[in-house]
Amino acid sequence: MGYKPRSGKTTLAVYWAHRVADRFPDGQLYVDLRGFDSTGSVVTAAEAVRGFIEALEVPPERIPTQLPAQVGLYRSLLAGRRMLVLLDNARDVDQVRPLLAGSPSCLFLVTSRNRLAGLITAEGARQIAVDLLSTAEAWQLLARRLGAGRLTVEPQAVDEMIERCVRLPLALAVLAARGAAHPTFPLATIVAELREAPRLSDSFDGGDTGTDVQSVFSWSYRNLTPPAARLFRLIGCHPGPDLGTAAAASLAGLPRSRVTRLLAELAHAHLVTEHAPGRFAAHDLLRAYAAELAESLDPAEERRAAVRRGLDHYLHTAHAAALLLQPGRDPVALTAALPGVTPEELPDHGRALAWFTTEHPVLLAAVSHAGRTGFDGHCWQLAWTLVDFLQRRGSWPDLAVAQQTALAGARRAGDRPGQANAHRDLARVLYRLGRVDEAVEHYREALIMFGALGDHTGQARTHRAFGAMLDGLGRYAEALDHVQRALALYRAAGHLAGEASARNAVGWAHAQLGQYGPALDHCAQALTLLRPTGDRHGEANTWDSLGFIHDRLGHHRQALRCYGRALALYRRIGDRYDEADTLTRLGETRHAAGDTGGALRTWRRALGILDELDHPDATRVRDLLTRATAGNPARSR
């Protein structure tokens, strides 16, 4: 574990990791925990663990929904492997501890500006204090970038460069970028420019080291063209952790072709890094410097307009992407984007999913950023766009934080529709997290608000979700009441997609109560309504319901066919939990039809998926397997 404020610990850690790569043949994992990010957008342990699991090539549908289970999966994946895990820029022990594993063949390297004493006492970490570069080491760094011959001609200028950079690798790299861009400039001329560079007040803790580093940044900044300098300042208005070219264009209110050149200029000056094609990030010190420059040089209304343009870009793109992921979802009434905003064009479901996969860390940061900067409408609407994507990934903790932030923002703004939506979506995630009583209260509050607003579709969607929760709790009569209300509201509103979903829910609830006649009727009507919509998930749910009903009626062949249709659709859209749920019922049908071997194989497949997801339903499937081998299987419902 290494610590030292701004001493180049990241550079050192990454360099060392490359040097010892051969000792860890199973690979390396890296995460920037952003513990000291100027926007406060710290990477949570949940986000980091999920990122590592994905890096280890676990399909999203196999990732558990709860953080403890994700940590368990992550640690089991590391067991027996020889890997190096680099945890960069940690703020505190709690951020780090879930990312550690007991595998003796893995090495964990943690960097921080804080001492993290708890890791030493409780985890047996070895602390390494990383000092500043020595003068000789600073010379070597500059020699690699500028050439040793150029340095030996002007040793006094080099010594002053090193002194003014206080031997910090980041500052030296910024300075060297200027020298490399002008190979004919005498180094003494560059040093003279550096002496004249202004210093800002005390954004870098007010010490001598901080103010000297500011001079280096300021000197590099002054050599930018005015448009590139403006873009750099505006990066301080962006929530992070990185941004793409399209988002940078909207942030600056400029055409993308022009922004591409400006980003290249910033990267050449070492003020941003293109860490992936078309994706740019800045060191946290540079982001803080950019934000302070913007505050001191740009009028408040221009800064606020830039923040608004950035949020508009993400909101309008994410809103379109969310509707591609779930076509039956009702759109939100968005305020028109400011001039200069160019939302990204996403032509289909695949592109929308890929965009969310890349941008969701930025979107989560944008929810908080919108709340902090007074854009409360953007706050709850951005959170709304994330619901389906994060639910399918099982990112319940992230979704809960986003919806809590959304609700607070909607309350501050007095936005009743925003509050109603946030109450409902927060209730859904709280149920997934096992906080049932809180979920009930939020559902009830959402129903009251939607009713007061006269929003019948909002009421219907809330009744539908409330009913699904009650069904999961085994409260079938109450579930039927809620989904029947949803159906009536959808029909009154002429909402065909909603009616189809509600009819399937009504049919399912009737089936759970043993009322198979009306159950069949409602599900058959749902399937008819769904076929032209392209809602594959809704179709899969309805085929599953029909399979369950036919099984209970003793129509085993029909049940097998219906379950087969449902499974094909679930696999096509990657819904692992519902696949396992249908496999469980398919096993029951096979057993009832006398195919005990087929039932056991099917239940084992379901159990394998549920164990991968760390889902509590695995206990029920184990019970079915135990009873079947004893000759007395029990129905799962």
C-alpha positions in Angstrom: 0.0 0.0 0.0 1.5 3.3 -1.0 0.5 6.8 0.0 1.8 10.3 -0.5 -0.1 13.4 -1.6 0.5 14.0 -5.4 3.8 12.3 -5.5 3.2 10.4 -8.7 2.0 7.3 -6.9 -0.3 6.3 -9.8 2.5 6.6 -12.3 4.8 4.6 -10.1 2.2 1.9 -9.4 1.3 1.4 -13.0 5.0 1.4 -14.0 5.8 -1.3 -11.4 2.7 -3.3 -12.4 4.0 -3.4 -16.0 7.5 -4.4 -14.8 6.2 -7.4 -12.8 3.4 -8.5 -15.3 5.2 -11.8 -15.9 4.8 -12.8 -12.3 1.0 -12.7 -12.7 0.2 -14.8 -15.7 -3.6 -14.7 -15.1 -3.6 -10.9 -15.6 -4.1 -7.6 -13.8 -7.1 -5.6 -12.7 -7.1 -1.9 -12.3 -9.7 0.6 -11.0 -9.4 4.4 -10.3 -11.5 4.8 -7.2 -11.6 8.6 -7.6 -11.3 9.1 -3.9 -10.3 12.7 -4.3 -12.2 13.7 -7.4 -13.1 17.4 -7.4 -16.8 16.7 -8.2 -17.2 14.2 -5.3 -18.0 11.4 -7.7 -16.2 8.7 -5.8 -16.3 5.1 -7.2 -18.2 2.9 -4.7 -17.1 -0.5 -3.7 -20.2 -1.9 -5.5 -19.2 -0.2 -8.8 -15.6 -1.4 -8.5 -16.6 -5.0 -7.7 -19.0 -5.1 -10.6 -16.4 -3.7 -13.0 -13.9 -6.4 -11.9 -16.5 -9.2 -12.4 -17.2 -7.9 -15.8 -13.5 -7.6 -16.6 -13.2 -11.3 -15.6 -15.7 -12.0 -18.4 -18.7 -13.0 -16.3 -21.9 -12.3 -18.4 -24.1 -9.6 -16.9 -27.0 -12.0 -16.4 -24.9 -14.2 -14.2 -23.8 -11.4 -11.8 -25.7 -11.5 -8.5 -27.8 -8.5 -7.5 -26.6 -8.0 -3.9 -23.2 -6.6 -3.1 -22.2 -9.3 -0.6 -22.9 -12.0 -3.2 -21.0 -10.0 -5.8 -18.0 -9.8 -3.5 -18.3 -13.5 -2.9 -18.3 -14.2 -6.6 -15.4 -11.8 -7.2 -13.3 -13.5 -4.5 -14.2 -17.0 -5.8 -13.1 -15.9 -9.3 -9.7 -14.8 -7.9 -9.2 -18.0 -5.9 -6.4 -20.0 -7.4 -5.4 -17.3 -9.9 -2.2 -15.4 -10.0 -3.3 -11.8 -10.5 -2.3 -8.3 -9.6 -5.1 -6.0 -8.5 -4.3 -2.2 -8.5 -6.7 -0.1 -6.5 -5.8 3.5 -7.3 -6.7 6.7 -5.5 -8.6 5.1 -2.5 -10.2 7.5 -0.1 -10.6 5.2 2.9 -10.5 1.7 4.2 -14.2 1.0 3.6 -13.9 1.7 -0.1 -11.0 -0.8 -0.3 -11.9 -3.7 2.0 -14.6 -5.3 -0.2 -12.1 -5.4 -3.1 -9.6 -7.5 -1.2 -9.5 -11.2 -1.4 -7.8 -13.9 0.7 -6.2 -15.6 -2.3 -2.5 -16.0 -1.5 -1.6 -16.1 -5.2 -2.9 -12.6 -5.8 -1.3 -9.3 -4.9 -3.3 -6.1 -4.1 -1.6 -2.8 -4.6 -3.5 0.2 -3.1 -2.6 3.9 -3.6 -4.0 6.7 -1.6 -3.2 10.2 -0.3 -4.4 9.0 3.1 -2.6 6.5 5.3 -5.4 3.9 5.5 -4.1 2.6 8.8 -7.0 0.2 9.1 -5.5 -1.9 6.3 -2.3 -2.3 8.1 -3.8 -3.3 11.5 -6.7 -5.5 10.2 -5.5 -6.8 6.8 -1.8 -7.0 7.3 -1.0 -4.5 4.6 2.6 -3.3 4.1 2.8 0.5 3.9 5.2 2.1 1.5 5.5 5.9 1.7 6.1 7.2 -1.8 8.4 10.2 -1.8 8.8 12.9 -4.4 11.2 12.1 -7.3 14.8 12.8 -6.6 16.5 15.4 -8.7 18.3 12.6 -10.6 15.0 10.8 -11.2 13.4 14.0 -12.4 16.3 14.5 -14.9 15.7 10.9 -16.2 12.0 11.6 -16.7 12.7 14.8 -18.7 15.5 13.1 -20.6 13.1 10.3 -21.8 10.7 12.9 -23.1 13.0 15.7 -24.4 16.3 13.8 -25.1 19.4 13.7 -22.9 21.4 15.9 -25.3 18.9 18.7 -25.0 19.1 18.7 -21.2 22.9 18.6 -21.0 23.2 21.8 -23.1 21.1 23.8 -20.6 21.6 22.2 -17.1 20.7 25.3 -15.2 17.4 25.6 -17.0 16.7 22.0 -16.4 17.4 22.4 -12.7 14.9 25.3 -12.5 12.3 23.3 -14.4 12.6 20.5 -11.8 12.5 23.0 -8.9 9.4 24.7 -10.2 7.7 21.3 -10.8 8.7 20.4 -7.2 9.7 17.0 -8.6 6.1 15.9 -9.2 5.8 13.5 -12.2 2.4 15.1 -13.4 3.8 18.6 -13.4 7.0 17.4 -15.1 5.0 15.6 -17.8 2.9 18.7 -18.5 6.1 20.8 -18.8 7.8 18.2 -21.0 4.8 18.1 -23.4 5.4 21.8 -24.1 9.1 21.3 -24.7 8.5 18.3 -26.9 6.0 20.3 -29.0 8.7 22.9 -29.7 12.0 21.1 -30.1 13.8 24.2 -31.3 12.8 26.3 -28.3 15.7 26.8 -25.8 14.7 25.4 -22.4 15.6 28.7 -20.9 12.9 30.3 -22.9 10.4 27.8 -21.6 11.6 28.4 -18.0 11.2 32.2 -18.5 7.6 31.7 -19.6 7.0 29.5 -16.6 8.3 32.2 -14.2 5.6 34.6 -15.6 2.7 32.1 -15.3 0.1 33.3 -12.8 -0.9 31.3 -9.8 -4.5 30.9 -8.6 -5.4 31.2 -4.9 -5.2 28.1 -2.9 -7.1 25.3 -4.6 -4.2 22.9 -4.1 -4.2 23.1 -0.3 -2.3 26.4 -0.2 1.2 25.0 0.3 4.3 25.8 -1.7 4.1 22.5 -3.6 0.5 23.2 -4.6 1.1 26.7 -5.8 4.2 25.7 -7.8 2.2 23.0 -9.5 -0.5 25.5 -10.4 2.2 27.6 -12.1 3.1 24.6 -14.3 -0.5 24.0 -15.2 -1.1 27.7 -15.8 1.9 27.9 -18.0 0.7 25.0 -20.1 -2.8 26.3 -20.2 -1.6 29.7 -21.4 0.0 28.1 -24.5 -3.4 26.6 -25.6 -5.4 28.2 -28.4 -8.3 30.2 -27.0 -10.9 27.6 -28.1 -8.9 24.7 -26.5 -8.4 26.7 -23.4 -12.2 27.3 -23.1 -12.9 23.6 -23.6 -10.4 22.7 -20.9 -12.1 25.1 -18.5 -15.5 23.6 -19.3 -14.2 20.1 -18.5 -14.3 21.4 -14.9 -18.1 21.7 -15.3 -18.4 18.0 -16.3 -19.3 15.3 -13.7 -16.7 12.8 -14.9 -15.2 10.3 -14.7 -14.6 10.7 -18.5 -16.3 12.0 -21.6 -16.7 11.2 -25.2 -16.3 13.5 -28.2 -20.0 14.0 -28.6 -20.5 14.9 -25.0 -17.5 17.4 -25.2 -19.1 19.0 -28.3 -22.4 19.5 -26.4 -20.6 20.8 -23.3 -18.8 23.4 -25.4 -21.7 24.0 -27.8 -19.5 23.4 -30.8 -19.6 21.0 -33.8 -18.1 17.6 -33.2 -15.5 18.0 -36.0 -14.1 21.1 -34.3 -14.1 19.6 -30.8 -12.2 16.6 -32.1 -9.3 18.9 -33.0 -9.5 20.7 -29.6 -9.4 17.5 -27.7 -6.3 16.4 -29.7 -4.7 19.7 -28.7 -5.5 19.1 -25.0 -4.1 15.6 -25.2 -1.0 16.8 -26.9 -0.5 19.3 -24.0 -0.9 16.4 -21.6 -4.0 18.1 -20.0 -6.3 15.2 -20.9 -5.6 11.6 -21.7 -7.4 9.6 -24.5 -7.6 6.4 -22.5 -9.8 4.7 -25.0 -10.7 5.6 -28.6 -12.8 8.8 -28.4 -12.9 8.7 -24.5 -11.0 11.4 -22.6 -10.2 11.8 -19.0 -8.2 14.3 -16.9 -6.2 13.8 -13.7 -8.1 14.9 -10.6 -5.7 17.8 -10.0 -6.2 19.0 -13.6 -10.0 18.7 -13.2 -9.8 20.8 -10.0 -7.6 23.3 -11.8 -10.0 23.5 -14.7 -12.9 24.1 -12.4 -11.1 26.9 -10.6 -10.1 28.5 -13.9 -13.7 28.4 -15.1 -14.9 30.0 -11.8 -12.4 32.8 -12.1 -12.6 33.5 -15.8 -16.0 32.5 -17.0 -19.2 34.4 -16.0 -21.6 32.4 -13.8 -24.3 32.3 -16.5 -21.8 30.8 -19.0 -20.7 28.2 -16.6 -24.3 27.3 -15.8 -25.2 27.1 -19.5 -22.3 24.7 -20.0 -23.5 22.5 -17.1 -27.0 22.6 -18.6 -25.7 21.7 -22.1 -23.8 18.7 -20.7 -26.8 17.5 -18.7 -29.1 18.1 -21.7 -26.8 15.9 -23.9 -26.9 13.0 -21.5 -30.6 13.3 -20.7 -31.8 13.5 -24.3 -29.6 10.7 -25.5 -30.4 8.5 -22.4 -34.1 9.1 -22.8 -34.1 7.9 -26.4 -31.9 4.9 -25.4 -34.2 4.0 -22.6 -37.2 3.9 -24.9 -35.2 1.6 -27.3 -34.5 -0.8 -24.4 -38.2 -0.9 -23.3 -40.4 0.2 -26.2 -43.6 0.0 -24.1 -42.4 2.6 -21.6 -44.1 6.0 -21.6 -41.8 8.8 -22.4 -41.1 11.7 -20.1 -41.9 15.2 -21.2 -38.4 16.7 -21.5 -37.5 20.4 -21.7 -36.0 21.3 -25.1 -32.2 21.1 -25.1 -30.2 24.3 -25.3 -28.8 25.4 -28.7 -25.5 23.7 -29.3 -26.5 20.4 -27.8 -26.2 17.5 -30.2 -27.6 14.3 -28.6 -26.2 11.0 -30.0 -28.2 9.1 -32.5 -28.9 5.5 -31.5 -30.7 3.7 -34.3 -31.6 0.4 -32.5 -31.7 -1.7 -29.3 -28.1 -2.9 -29.7 -26.6 0.6 -30.0 -28.7 1.8 -27.1 -27.5 -1.0 -24.9 -23.8 -0.4 -25.9 -24.2 3.3 -25.2 -25.6 2.7 -21.7 -22.8 0.2 -21.0 -20.2 2.8 -21.8 -21.9 5.8 -20.3 -23.7 4.5 -17.2 -20.8 5.6 -14.8 -21.1 9.1 -16.2 -24.9 9.0 -16.0 -24.8 8.0 -12.4 -22.3 10.8 -11.7 -24.6 13.2 -13.7 -27.6 12.4 -11.5 -25.6 13.6 -8.4 -24.1 16.5 -10.4 -27.5 17.7 -11.5 -28.7 17.7 -7.9 -25.7 19.6 -6.6 -25.9 22.2 -9.3 -29.6 23.0 -9.0 -30.9 21.1 -12.1 -33.4 19.1 -10.2 -35.5 18.2 -13.2 -32.5 16.7 -15.0 -31.7 14.9 -11.7 -34.9 12.8 -11.5 -35.2 12.4 -15.3 -31.7 11.1 -15.7 -32.4 8.6 -12.9 -35.6 7.6 -14.7 -33.6 6.7 -17.8 -31.3 4.3 -15.9 -34.1 2.2 -14.4 -34.4 -0.6 -17.0 -30.6 -0.8 -17.8 -29.6 -1.0 -14.1 -32.4 -3.5 -13.3 -31.3 -5.9 -16.0 -27.7 -5.7 -14.7 -28.9 -6.2 -11.2 -27.2 -3.0 -10.1 -29.6 -2.5 -7.2 -27.3 -0.4 -4.9 -26.5 2.0 -7.7 -30.1 2.3 -8.7 -31.2 2.9 -5.1 -28.7 5.8 -4.7 -29.8 7.3 -8.0 -33.5 7.1 -7.1 -33.0 8.5 -3.6 -31.1 11.4 -5.2 -33.9 11.8 -7.8 -36.6 11.9 -5.1 -34.7 14.6 -3.1 -34.2 16.6 -6.3 -37.9 16.4 -7.3 -38.9 17.4 -3.8 -36.6 20.5 -3.8 -38.1 21.5 -7.2 -41.7 20.9 -6.0 -42.0 18.6 -9.1 -44.9 16.4 -8.3 -44.7 14.1 -11.4 -41.0 13.7 -10.7 -41.7 12.8 -7.1 -44.3 10.2 -8.1 -42.0 8.6 -10.6 -39.1 8.5 -8.1 -41.3 7.0 -5.4 -42.4 4.2 -7.7 -39.0 3.4 -9.0 -37.4 3.6 -5.6 -40.0 1.2 -4.3 -39.1 -1.4 -7.0 -35.4 -1.3 -6.1 -36.1 -1.3 -2.3 -38.1 -4.5 -2.7 -35.1 -6.1 -4.5 -32.9 -5.1 -1.6 -35.2 -6.8 0.9 -36.6 -3.5 2.3 -40.3 -4.5 1.9 -41.9 -2.1 4.4 -40.1 0.9 2.9 -41.1 -0.3 -0.6 -44.8 -0.4 0.4 -44.7 3.1 1.7 -43.1 4.5 -1.5 -45.7 2.6 -3.6 -48.5 4.1 -1.6 -47.1 7.5 -1.9 -46.7 7.1 -5.6 -50.3 6.0 -6.0 -51.5 9.0 -4.0 -49.4 11.4 -6.1 -50.3 10.0 -9.5 -54.0 10.0 -8.4 -53.8 13.7 -7.4 -52.2 14.5 -10.8 -54.8 12.6 -12.7 -52.1 10.5 -14.3 -53.9 7.2 -14.9 -51.1 5.6 -16.8 -48.7 6.4 -13.9 -51.2 4.9 -11.5 -51.5 1.8 -13.6 -47.8 1.3 -13.9 -47.5 1.7 -10.1 -50.4 -0.8 -9.4 -48.7 -3.3 -11.8 -45.3 -3.0 -10.0 -47.0 -3.1 -6.6 -48.8 -6.3 -7.7 -45.6 -7.9 -8.8 -44.1 -7.3 -5.4 -47.1 -8.8 -3.6 -47.0 -11.8 -5.9 -43.4 -12.4 -5.0 -44.4 -12.2 -1.3 -47.1 -14.9 -1.9 -50.0 -12.4 -1.3 -51.9 -13.5 -4.4 -55.3 -12.0 -3.7 -53.8 -8.6 -2.9 -51.7 -8.9 -6.1 -54.8 -9.7 -8.2 -56.5 -6.6 -6.8 -53.6 -4.3 -7.8 -53.1 -5.7 -11.3 -56.9 -5.6 -12.0 -56.8 -1.9 -11.1 -53.8 -1.5 -13.5 -55.7 -3.2 -16.3 -58.8 -1.0 -15.8 -56.7 2.1 -15.9 -54.7 1.1 -18.9 -57.9 0.2 -20.8 -59.5 3.5 -19.9 -56.4 5.3 -21.2 -56.3 3.3 -24.4 -52.8 2.1 -23.6 -52.4 -1.2 -25.5 -48.8 -2.1 -24.4 -49.8 -1.5 -20.8 -53.1 -3.4 -21.2 -51.1 -6.4 -22.6 -48.7 -6.4 -19.6 -51.6 -6.0 -17.1 -53.6 -8.8 -18.7 -50.7 -11.2 -18.3 -50.4 -10.1 -14.7 -54.1 -10.6 -14.1 -54.0 -14.1 -15.7 -51.0 -15.0 -13.6 -52.7 -13.9 -10.4 -55.8 -15.9 -11.3 -53.6 -18.9 -11.9 -51.9 -18.6 -8.5 -55.4 -18.6 -6.9 -56.4 -21.7 -8.9 -58.8 -19.9 -11.2 -57.5 -21.3 -14.5 -60.3 -20.4 -16.8 -60.0 -16.7 -16.5 -56.3 -17.1 -16.3 -56.2 -18.7 -19.8 -58.5 -16.0 -21.2 -56.4 -13.1 -20.0 -53.1 -14.5 -21.0 -54.3 -15.4 -24.5 -55.6 -11.9 -24.9 -52.2 -10.5 -23.7 -50.4 -12.6 -26.3 -52.6 -11.3 -29.0 -51.9 -7.7 -28.0 -48.2 -8.3 -27.6 -47.3 -9.9 -30.9 -47.3 -6.7 -33.0 -45.4 -4.7 -30.4 -42.0 -6.4 -30.6 -42.0 -6.7 -26.8 -40.0 -9.9 -26.5 -39.9 -9.8 -22.7 -43.6 -9.4 -22.4 -44.1 -12.3 -24.8 -41.8 -14.5 -22.8 -43.6 -13.7 -19.6 -47.0 -14.5 -21.2 -45.8 -17.8 -22.6 -44.4 -18.7 -19.2 -47.8 -17.9 -17.6 -49.6 -20.1 -20.2 -47.2 -22.9 -19.5 -48.0 -22.7 -15.8 -51.7 -22.7 -16.4 -51.6 -25.7 -18.8 -49.5 -27.6 -16.3 -52.1 -27.0 -13.6 -54.8 -28.2 -15.9 -52.8 -31.4 -16.7 -52.1 -30.4 -20.3 -48.4 -31.3 -20.0 -47.6 -31.3 -23.7 -49.0 -27.9 -24.1 -47.2 -26.7 -21.0 -43.9 -28.0 -22.4 -44.4 -26.2 -25.6 -45.3 -22.9 -23.9 -42.3 -23.1 -21.5 -40.1 -23.8 -24.5 -41.3 -20.7 -26.3 -40.7 -18.6 -23.1 -37.2 -20.0 -22.6 -36.1 -19.3 -26.2 -37.2 -15.6 -25.7 -35.6 -15.2 -22.3 -32.3 -16.6 -23.7 -32.6 -14.3 -26.7 -32.8 -11.2 -24.4 -30.4 -12.5 -21.8 -32.8 -12.6 -18.8 -31.1 -15.2 -16.7 -33.4 -15.0 -13.6 -36.6 -15.5 -15.5 -34.9 -18.3 -17.5 -34.2 -20.1 -14.2 -37.7 -19.4 -12.9 -39.3 -21.0 -16.1 -36.8 -23.9 -15.9 -38.0 -24.6 -12.4 -41.6 -24.8 -13.5 -40.6 -26.8 -16.6 -39.0 -29.4 -14.3 -42.3 -29.7 -12.4 -44.2 -30.4 -15.6 -41.7 -33.0 -16.7 -41.9 -34.7 -13.4 -45.7 -34.7 -13.4 -45.5 -36.2 -16.9 -43.4 -39.1 -15.6 -40.0 -37.8 -17.0 -38.1 -37.8 -13.7 -34.7 -37.8 -15.3 -35.7 -34.8 -17.4 -37.1 -33.0 -14.4 -33.8 -33.5 -12.4 -31.7 -32.3 -15.3 -33.9 -29.2 -15.7 -33.9 -28.4 -12.0 -30.1 -28.7 -12.0 -29.9 -26.2 -14.8 -32.1 -23.8 -12.9 -30.1 -24.3 -9.7 -26.9 -23.5 -11.6 -28.3 -20.2 -12.8 -29.7 -19.3 -9.4 -26.5 -20.1 -7.6 -24.6 -17.9 -10.1 -27.0 -15.1 -9.3 -26.9 -15.9 -5.6 -30.7 -15.8 -5.6 -32.7 -17.1 -2.6 -34.9 -19.1 -4.9 -32.0 -21.6 -5.1 -33.2 -23.0 -1.8 -36.6 -23.8 -3.2 -35.0 -25.6 -6.2 -32.7 -27.6 -3.9 -35.8 -28.7 -2.0 -37.4 -29.9 -5.2 -34.3 -31.9 -6.1 -34.2 -33.4 -2.6 -37.8 -34.4 -2.7 -37.6 -35.8 -6.2 -34.7 -38.0 -5.3 -36.7 -39.2 -2.3 -39.7 -39.9 -4.6 -41.9 -37.1 -3.3 -41.4 -33.8 -5.2 -43.2 -30.7 -4.0 -44.7 -28.1 -6.2 -42.7 -24.8 -6.3 -45.9 -22.8 -6.0 
